[in-house]
């Protein structure tokens, strides 16, 4: 079944095992049609039409269930990554390298040059980029690393790192995705054995241990035990209790004015005498709690917009459980429509500035394309934060998304009905282990210094689950098949096209984004002829978007995108666009005002009666679901 009501029969090897498993769960699972009133999954593929050879084997339901259970268990162990899929990528790389004598010779020469450079005294080392640390690598900045033997250790590691980078990149004839997978895994393995992570190879740790007589290691062992106990009991990390929604974060005043099974709609109280004529509706990703955009007051985009005279509505998604296994992308698309209806009841005959973040932006793009197709003119503008609409060039977080791994992940999700919070958080941490795992390991467990908890780190630990059906549809139709970018994604039985969207668009790209690479997000200008403004900000997928105007250090570039007929490479656009210091948030406020319709008195907080009457104070109830 397609994402939004499209009844498209998937290949039999994809559908039959899952549907047979669902039959075995009928006694314990509430049918989706009874609970939500939506369409049920398609009928199983008829054996008469199954193109696969039967090999003369009878149907063994018990064996099939056992096989599914084994695959689901393996998926849990590997966090959804199929080990044989990785093996095939590495085998492909090895075969390509083995059949490329010129590459082998070049790598041997590189190794010899590295050995010569390593044998020279450090001050006389040639300015070979092979010895320079990778971007953002500050592991060896301390003065202790410049003294023997640690200068030799860290230089050797850097040379090894560079050599493996060269060895795993660009083998002759190797598919680019396999190339990037092998390079990513090799980098993760090297980061794991970095000398900065070792007790006897890190001079900072050795010096601290000598100063304290081992006290730092005793504290580190205590911290490790405490963290392990919290991990197995499902408790949040230490310090997260200091950032509770409604008390420390998500404190912008407002009311929940609308609630369905899938969302709560928060309307924030006005803080100015007059407000912009059109409200803002924010659609966050359902993979995250909404308050990433309403953290501590100084880090709150919501607070910034309200203080600048905008009426802001925020969607707070439900944290699904096993009973929500059959919620699909169509349900999330319908929920956005219901939120627009609720806003229309509070502010009749008024267009809306729609804002989407990450997956919420992808969902909003599909919804906006549907509205454009159906001549629904309720959107005034559309703003996208770190949002991919074309998945041809995925980020590192999506490198392992292929047919094999998606099927493997479906076995994992089908048993529990969702993709678990821990599985997602751990996967993202592993992708950025150099920044998110090993520095904390060294600081907490070797140096004996508890890393400080922040509002952003506490939010990151407060992740959500993803419904089985929705996640499967998203991975297959949006990511694997790239249907949205190609104009083949169906909503309500008919394909939608981003090219139909004509409202002005404001698109924020983050330079160091590994989830939605900015060069991939930039492709949006090839999909639409709308008035499109790009903002390229410093930082990554999260810290590039959370950009407090009061803090120094942020940079951004802003310029109109080239029109669709005149393609301009992303690097060319970046080089010619001036760099500005500060946060891009004020630019968004200016742009919204420019495309708005003036000012008005603040609207009421919900309606007196009906479905949009105030229900409870912000941040609502769904944000507390664990």
C-alpha positions in Angstrom: 0.0 0.0 0.0 1.3 3.4 -0.8 1.8 6.1 1.7 -1.5 8.0 1.5 -4.3 5.7 0.4 -2.5 4.4 -2.7 -3.4 0.7 -3.0 -0.3 -0.6 -4.7 0.6 -4.2 -4.2 4.2 -4.7 -3.1 6.3 -7.6 -4.3 5.2 -10.9 -2.7 8.4 -11.4 -0.9 7.9 -8.2 0.9 4.2 -8.5 1.9 3.3 -12.1 2.6 5.5 -12.7 5.7 4.3 -9.6 7.5 0.7 -10.2 6.7 0.9 -13.8 7.9 2.5 -12.5 11.1 -0.4 -10.0 11.5 -2.9 -12.9 11.3 -1.2 -14.5 14.3 -1.5 -11.3 16.3 -5.3 -10.7 15.7 -6.2 -12.0 19.1 -3.9 -9.4 20.8 -4.1 -6.4 18.4 -7.1 -4.1 17.9 -7.9 -3.9 14.2 -6.9 -0.5 12.8 -10.3 0.0 11.1 -12.1 -0.4 14.4 -9.8 1.9 16.4 -9.2 4.7 13.8 -11.8 4.2 11.1 -9.2 4.1 8.3 -8.6 1.6 5.6 -7.2 -1.8 6.5 -4.0 -3.2 4.9 -4.4 -4.8 1.5 -5.2 -8.5 1.2 -2.3 -10.9 1.0 -0.9 -11.8 -2.3 -2.7 -14.8 -3.8 -0.6 -17.9 -4.1 -1.9 -18.3 -7.6 -0.3 -14.9 -8.6 2.9 -15.3 -6.6 5.7 -15.3 -9.2 8.3 -16.9 -7.0 9.0 -20.6 -7.6 7.7 -22.8 -4.9 10.6 -25.3 -5.2 8.1 -28.0 -4.3 8.1 -27.0 -0.7 4.9 -27.0 1.4 3.8 -24.0 3.5 5.1 -24.3 7.1 3.5 -21.4 9.1 5.4 -22.4 12.3 8.7 -22.4 10.5 7.9 -19.1 8.9 7.1 -17.6 12.3 10.3 -19.0 13.6 12.3 -17.5 10.7 10.6 -14.2 11.3 11.4 -14.3 15.0 15.1 -15.1 14.3 15.3 -12.2 11.8 13.6 -9.8 14.3 16.0 -10.8 17.0 19.0 -10.3 14.7 17.6 -6.9 13.8 17.4 -5.9 17.4 21.0 -7.0 18.0 22.3 -5.0 15.0 19.9 -2.0 15.5 18.2 -2.7 12.2 21.3 -3.0 10.1 21.6 -6.2 8.1 25.1 -7.6 8.7 25.1 -9.4 5.3 24.3 -6.1 3.6 27.4 -4.5 5.1 29.4 -7.6 4.2 28.4 -7.3 0.6 29.6 -3.7 0.5 32.9 -4.7 2.0 33.3 -7.7 -0.3 32.5 -5.4 -3.3 35.2 -2.9 -2.1 37.7 -5.7 -1.6 37.2 -7.2 -5.0 37.4 -3.8 -6.7 40.6 -3.0 -4.8 42.1 -6.5 -5.6 41.5 -6.0 -9.3 43.0 -2.5 -9.3 46.8 -2.8 -9.3 47.2 0.9 -10.0 45.2 1.7 -6.8 47.3 -0.8 -4.8 50.5 0.7 -6.1 49.4 4.2 -5.2 48.4 3.1 -1.7 51.7 1.4 -1.2 53.5 4.6 -2.3 51.3 6.6 0.0 52.2 4.2 2.9 55.9 4.7 2.2 55.6 8.5 2.1 53.8 8.3 5.4 56.5 6.2 7.0 59.1 8.7 5.9 57.1 11.6 7.3 56.5 9.7 10.5 60.2 9.1 10.9 61.2 12.8 10.7 61.3 15.0 13.7 58.0 16.7 14.2 59.1 20.3 13.6 60.6 19.3 10.2 57.6 17.3 9.1 56.6 18.3 5.5 53.3 20.2 5.2 51.6 17.1 4.0 47.8 17.3 4.3 47.9 13.7 5.3 49.1 14.6 8.8 46.6 17.4 9.3 43.6 16.5 11.4 40.2 16.1 9.8 37.8 19.0 10.0 36.4 19.5 13.5 38.8 17.1 15.0 40.1 18.6 18.2 41.2 15.4 20.0 44.9 16.2 19.8 44.9 19.9 20.5 46.2 19.8 24.0 49.9 20.7 24.5 50.6 17.2 26.0 50.1 15.7 22.6 53.1 17.6 21.2 55.6 15.8 23.3 57.3 12.4 22.7 56.1 9.7 22.5 52.6 11.0 22.2 53.4 13.2 19.2 54.5 10.0 17.4 51.3 8.2 18.5 48.9 10.9 17.3 50.8 11.5 14.1 50.8 7.8 13.3 47.0 7.6 14.0 46.3 10.6 11.7 48.4 9.1 8.9 46.6 5.8 9.3 43.3 7.6 9.3 44.2 9.4 6.1 45.4 6.2 4.4 42.2 4.3 5.1 40.2 7.3 3.9 42.1 7.1 0.6 41.8 3.3 0.5 38.1 3.2 1.0 37.2 6.0 -1.4 36.8 5.9 -5.2 37.7 2.3 -6.0 37.4 1.8 -9.8 33.9 0.9 -10.8 32.4 0.7 -7.3 28.9 2.1 -6.7 29.0 5.4 -4.9 26.7 4.2 -2.1 28.9 1.1 -1.3 31.9 3.4 -1.4 30.4 5.7 1.2 29.2 2.9 3.4 32.7 1.3 3.5 34.3 4.7 4.2 31.8 5.4 7.0 32.3 2.1 8.8 36.1 2.3 8.5 36.0 5.8 10.0 33.8 4.6 12.9 36.2 1.7 13.6 39.2 4.0 13.6 37.5 6.5 15.9 36.9 3.6 18.3 40.6 2.8 18.5 41.8 6.4 18.6 44.7 6.9 21.0 42.7 9.7 22.6 40.3 6.9 24.0 43.1 4.9 25.7 44.1 5.1 29.3 47.8 4.6 28.5 47.9 6.4 25.2 46.2 9.7 26.2 48.7 12.0 27.9 45.9 14.2 29.4 44.4 11.2 31.1 47.8 10.0 32.3 48.6 13.4 33.8 45.2 13.6 35.5 45.6 10.2 37.0 49.1 11.0 38.3 47.8 14.3 39.9 44.8 12.5 41.6 46.5 9.3 42.4 43.9 7.4 40.4 40.9 9.2 42.0 39.6 10.2 38.5 39.4 6.5 37.5 37.5 5.6 40.7 35.0 8.4 39.9 34.8 7.3 36.3 34.0 3.7 37.4 31.2 5.1 39.6 29.9 7.2 36.7 30.0 4.2 34.5 28.0 2.0 36.9 25.5 4.8 37.4 25.0 5.3 33.7 24.7 1.5 33.1 22.0 1.2 35.8 20.1 4.1 34.2 20.4 2.5 30.8 19.0 -0.9 31.7 16.2 0.6 33.8 15.2 3.0 30.9 15.9 6.2 32.9 17.1 9.4 31.2 20.7 10.3 31.5 21.9 12.1 34.7 21.0 15.8 34.7 18.1 15.4 32.3 15.7 15.9 35.2 16.9 19.5 35.3 15.2 20.2 32.0 11.6 19.2 32.4 9.0 20.4 29.8 6.7 23.0 31.1 9.2 23.9 33.9 12.6 24.4 32.4 12.0 24.0 28.7 8.8 24.4 26.6 7.8 27.2 28.8 6.4 29.7 26.3 2.9 30.4 27.5 0.1 28.9 25.4 -2.9 26.6 25.3 -3.7 23.3 23.7 -6.7 24.3 21.5 -7.2 21.1 19.6 -6.5 17.4 20.1 -6.8 14.2 18.1 -5.5 10.7 18.6 -2.3 11.8 16.7 -1.6 15.4 17.7 -2.2 18.3 20.1 -2.3 21.8 18.6 -0.7 24.4 20.8 -1.6 28.1 20.3 0.9 30.5 22.0 -0.3 33.5 23.8 0.4 36.9 22.1 3.1 39.1 23.7 2.6 42.2 21.6 -0.3 44.6 21.2 -0.7 43.7 17.5 0.3 40.7 15.5 1.0 39.7 11.9 -2.1 39.2 9.9 -1.3 35.6 9.2 -0.4 32.9 11.8 2.5 30.5 11.7 1.8 26.7 11.9 4.9 24.6 12.7 5.1 21.0 11.8 8.0 19.3 13.6 9.3 15.9 12.8 7.5 13.0 14.6 10.9 11.5 15.3 11.4 14.3 17.9 9.5 16.1 20.6 8.3 19.4 19.3 10.1 21.5 22.0 13.4 21.4 20.1 12.0 24.7 18.8 10.9 25.8 22.3 13.9 24.9 24.5 15.1 27.2 27.3 13.8 30.7 26.7 17.1 31.9 25.2 17.1 28.9 22.8 13.4 29.1 21.8 12.4 30.0 18.2 8.8 30.0 19.3 9.5 32.6 21.9 11.4 34.7 19.4 8.6 34.6 16.9 5.9 35.4 19.5 8.0 38.3 20.8 8.3 39.6 17.3 4.6 39.8 16.8 3.6 36.5 15.3 0.7 34.2 16.2 2.3 30.7 16.5 0.6 27.3 16.4 2.7 24.2 17.1 1.9 20.6 16.4 2.9 18.2 19.3 2.8 14.7 18.0 1.6 11.7 20.0 4.3 9.2 21.0 2.9 6.0 19.4 2.9 2.6 21.0 2.1 -0.9 19.8 -1.6 -0.1 19.3 -0.6 2.5 16.8 1.3 0.1 14.5 -1.0 0.7 11.6 -0.8 4.5 11.6 0.5 5.4 8.1 1.8 8.5 6.3 -1.8 9.2 5.2 -2.8 9.6 8.8 0.0 12.1 9.4 -1.0 14.0 6.2 -4.6 14.1 7.4 -3.5 15.3 10.8 -1.8 18.4 9.2 -5.0 19.1 7.4 -6.9 18.8 10.6 -4.5 21.3 12.3 -5.1 23.7 9.4 -8.9 23.3 9.9 -8.6 24.1 13.6 -6.5 27.2 12.9 -9.2 28.2 10.3 -11.9 27.9 13.0 -9.9 30.2 15.3 -8.9 32.7 12.6 -11.4 32.3 9.8 -10.6 33.3 6.2 -6.9 33.7 7.0 -4.0 32.2 5.2 -1.2 30.4 7.1 2.6 30.6 7.1 3.5 26.9 7.2 6.8 25.8 8.7 8.2 22.3 8.6 11.4 20.8 10.3 13.2 17.7 9.1 10.7 14.9 8.4 7.9 17.4 9.3 9.2 19.5 6.4 9.0 16.5 4.0 5.4 15.8 5.3 4.5 19.5 4.8 5.9 19.5 1.3 3.7 16.5 0.3 0.7 18.2 2.0 1.4 21.5 0.2 1.7 19.7 -3.1 -1.7 18.0 -2.4 -3.2 21.4 -1.5 -1.8 23.0 -4.7 -3.2 20.1 -6.8 -6.6 20.4 -5.2 -6.6 24.3 -5.5 -6.6 24.7 -1.7 -5.2 28.2 -1.1 -4.9 28.3 2.7 -1.1 28.5 2.6 0.5 32.0 2.4 4.1 30.8 2.5 6.1 27.7 3.3 9.3 27.5 5.3 11.5 24.4 5.5 14.2 23.7 8.1 16.9 21.1 7.2 14.4 19.3 5.0 15.1 16.9 2.1 12.6 16.5 -0.7 14.9 14.7 -3.0 16.6 11.6 -1.6 18.8 10.6 -4.5 21.9 11.8 -2.5 21.1 10.7 1.1 23.0 11.8 4.2 25.1 9.4 6.3 22.0 8.6 8.4 20.4 7.1 5.3 23.4 5.3 3.7 22.3 2.0 5.1 18.7 2.4 3.8 18.4 -0.1 0.9 15.9 -2.8 0.1 17.7 -5.4 2.1 18.0 -3.3 5.2 14.5 -1.9 5.0 13.1 -5.5 4.9 15.3 -6.4 7.8 14.0 -3.3 9.8 10.4 -4.3 9.0 11.0 -7.6 10.7 12.2 -5.7 13.7 9.2 -3.3 13.7 6.5 -5.8 13.0 7.1 -7.7 16.2 6.9 -4.6 18.4 4.7 -2.4 16.3 7.1 0.6 16.1 10.7 1.6 15.8 12.0 2.0 19.3 13.4 5.2 20.8 16.7 3.7 21.8 17.3 2.1 18.4 17.0 5.5 16.8 19.0 7.5 19.3 21.8 4.9 19.4 22.0 4.8 15.6 22.4 8.6 15.4 25.0 8.5 18.1 27.0 5.9 16.3 27.0 7.9 13.1 28.6 10.8 15.0 30.5 8.8 17.6 33.6 11.1 17.4 31.5 13.9 18.7 28.7 12.2 20.7 30.2 9.0 22.2 34.0 9.1 22.7 34.4 12.6 24.1 31.9 11.7 26.8 33.6 8.4 27.4 37.0 10.2 27.9 35.6 13.0 30.0 33.3 10.9 32.3 35.0 7.6 32.7 38.7 8.4 32.2 39.1 12.0 33.4 36.4 11.6 36.0 34.6 14.8 35.0 30.9 14.6 34.5 30.0 16.3 31.2 27.5 19.1 31.7 23.9 18.4 30.7 22.3 21.0 28.4 18.7 21.6 27.3 19.6 20.3 23.9 21.2 17.1 25.3 18.2 16.5 27.6 15.8 17.0 24.6 17.9 14.5 22.5 17.4 11.9 25.2 13.6 12.5 25.1 13.0 10.8 21.7 9.8 9.2 20.4 8.8 6.0 18.7 7.8 5.6 15.0 4.7 3.6 14.0 5.6 0.5 12.0 3.4 1.2 9.0 4.3 4.8 8.7 8.1 4.2 9.0 7.9 1.4 6.4 6.0 3.6 4.0 8.3 6.5 4.5 11.5 4.4 4.0 10.1 2.7 0.9 8.2 5.4 -1.0 9.9 8.6 0.1 13.5 7.5 0.6 14.1 4.3 -1.5 11.8 5.1 -4.4 12.2 8.9 -4.2 8.5 9.2 -5.3 7.9 12.7 -3.9 10.8 14.2 -5.9 9.8 12.3 -9.0 6.1 13.4 -8.8 4.9 9.8 -8.3 3.9 9.9 -4.7 0.2 9.5 -4.3 -2.0 11.3 -1.9 -5.7 10.3 -2.0 -5.1 8.0 -4.9 -3.5 10.7 -7.2 0.1 11.7 -7.5 1.3 15.0 -6.1 4.1 17.2 -7.5 6.3 19.7 -5.7 6.4 21.6 -8.9 2.7 22.5 -8.3 3.6 24.5 -5.2 3.6 28.2 -6.1 3.7 30.0 -2.7 7.0 31.7 -1.7 9.4 29.4 0.1 12.1 30.0 2.7 14.6 27.1 2.9 17.2 26.7 5.7 20.2 24.5 5.0 22.8 23.6 7.6 26.4 23.4 6.5 27.5 20.4 8.7 24.2 18.5 8.5 24.8 14.8 8.2 21.1 13.9 8.3 20.0 16.2 5.4 23.2 17.3 3.6 22.8 20.9 2.5 23.8 20.0 -1.1 20.9 17.6 -1.2 18.4 20.0 0.3 19.6 22.6 -2.2 18.1 20.4 -5.0 14.7 21.8 -4.1 15.2 24.6 -6.6 15.1 22.0 -9.4 11.7 20.8 -8.2 9.8 24.1 -8.1 9.5 27.4 -9.9 8.2 29.1 -6.7 9.9 32.2 -5.3 12.6 30.4 -3.3 15.1 31.9 -0.7 17.9 29.8 0.6 19.7 30.3 3.9 22.9 28.3 4.5 23.7 28.4 8.2 26.7 27.2 10.2 26.2 24.2 12.4 24.4 20.9 11.9 21.0 19.4 11.8 20.1 20.6 15.3 22.5 23.4 16.3 22.2 25.0 12.9 18.5 25.5 13.4 18.6 26.4 17.1 20.4 29.7 16.6 19.9 32.1 19.5 20.4 35.7 18.2 22.0 36.6 21.6 24.9 34.2 21.1 28.0 34.9 19.1 29.8 32.6 16.6 27.0 31.8 14.2 27.3 32.5 10.5 24.9 32.3 7.6 24.5 33.1 3.9 21.2 34.2 2.4 20.2 34.7 -1.2 17.5 33.9 -3.7 17.8 30.5 -5.3 18.5 30.3 -9.0 15.4 29.6 -11.1 14.7 26.1 -12.2 15.7 26.7 -15.8 19.2 27.9 -14.8 20.8 25.3 -12.6 23.6 26.5 -10.4 25.8 24.0 -8.5 25.5 24.3 -4.8 29.2 25.2 -4.2 28.9 27.9 -6.9 25.9 29.4 -5.1 27.8 29.2 -1.7 31.0 30.8 -3.0 29.2 33.8 -4.5 26.8 34.5 -1.6 28.1 36.9 1.1 28.7 35.5 4.6 26.8 37.2 7.4 27.6 37.0 11.2 24.9 36.2 13.6 21.6 34.2 13.8 19.4 33.7 10.7 16.2 34.0 12.9 15.8 37.7 12.3 16.0 37.1 8.6 13.1 34.7 8.8 11.0 37.3 10.7 11.8 39.9 8.1 10.9 37.5 5.2 7.6 36.5 6.8 6.7 40.2 7.3 7.6 41.0 3.7 5.3 38.2 2.5 2.6 38.9 5.0 -0.5 41.1 4.9 0.1 43.7 7.6 -1.0 43.6 11.2 -4.1 42.9 13.2 -5.3 42.5 16.8 -4.3 39.3 18.5 -6.8 36.5 17.8 -8.6 34.7 20.6 -7.0 31.8 22.3 -9.0 29.0 20.7 -12.8 29.3 20.4 -15.4 29.6 23.2 -17.0 26.3 22.2 -16.4 23.4 19.9 -13.3 21.3 19.1 -10.9 24.3 19.3 -11.8 25.5 22.8 -8.8 25.6 25.1 -8.1 22.2 26.7 -5.1 22.7 28.9 -2.0 24.8 29.3 1.1 24.3 27.0 3.1 22.2 26.7 0.1 19.8 26.7 0.0 16.1 27.6 1.5 14.3 24.5 4.9 15.8 25.2 5.1 13.8 28.5 4.4 10.4 26.8 7.4 8.1 27.3 
